[in-house]
């Protein structure tokens, strides 16, 4: 099969022929139709996080068609359209038992990160990790269920937000735009921030009440006035840098929550005095559960979520796609299509 292979950290992916992966008795072979690109792909590519055994095939936001099932598999058959839950879990540890799949203590695999992924014509996943994708959802959009969309819904479920509360979304890219849509459907008042004017315009179209440049001198004042004077109930930091964490602490009210979604290889200073005296909650969030992805698929089918696709590239142009993501030159998600 054709695949984009990482042989050395920092080097371009090589398009080459590799063997079609073999499945075990509980596995399924899926023909890849589309696969989104995430900043995690860049972090792996650059050797900054999740360094896998090389050579390695990236890609963890795929959708495709079942072409082979293992002998123990029931409930799935060839020809079905599917998307995966990325975390191949033990199913027995405390975290698995309480539904925190992304925190599995005995993780067996992680598609595209620890295991070969879907920047290829085929990928393998355990049958229990695959969810049927309704026909009304395109492969390009459906694949985003696995990371971008599931991350958004799980992040919201980590909060106390309810109707008429106010939230700030720091970073209005792919995940931020999905957050806007879910929060709007939940009756939450929304402020979106971004340094990119096009992303602000998209956030407004998707339902944000305010869309602000974070560097503008009046931004903090506007946010506090919109929220009633003291700040917002919750901030979603989709970037995860020192600068955005500091801004998040300024936007949030006393007793408010800051949900850290973005992951960057830097270590922000933490003002423990402010956290303690203002009783702030710093909440980490990672991907989501099998229930989350099932709910995401339902939201996609119902039209509650419609993730903007900025640009698609064929597999042969995956390096150009990664370069475009690196410079931030897109408004929405980048998706690799596989023919």
Buried (B, 14 or more C-beta within 10 A) or exposed (E): BBBBBBEEBEEBBBBEEBEBBEBEEBBBBBBBBBBBBBBBBBBBBBEBBBBBEEBBBBBBBBBBBBBBBBEEBEEBEEEBBBBBBBBBBEEEBEBBEEEBBBBBEEBEBBBBBBBBBBBBBBBBBBBBBBBBBEEEBBBBBBBBBBBBBBBBBBBBBBBEBEEEBBBBBBBBBBBBBBBBBBBBBBEBBBBBBBEBEEBBBBBBEBBBBBBBBBEEEEBBEEBBEBBEEEBBBBBBBBBBBEEBBEBBBBBBBEEBBBBBBBBBEEEBEEBEEEBEEBEBBBBEBBBBBBBBBBBBBEBBBEEBBBBBBBBBBEBEBBBBBBEBBEEEEBBBBBBBBBE
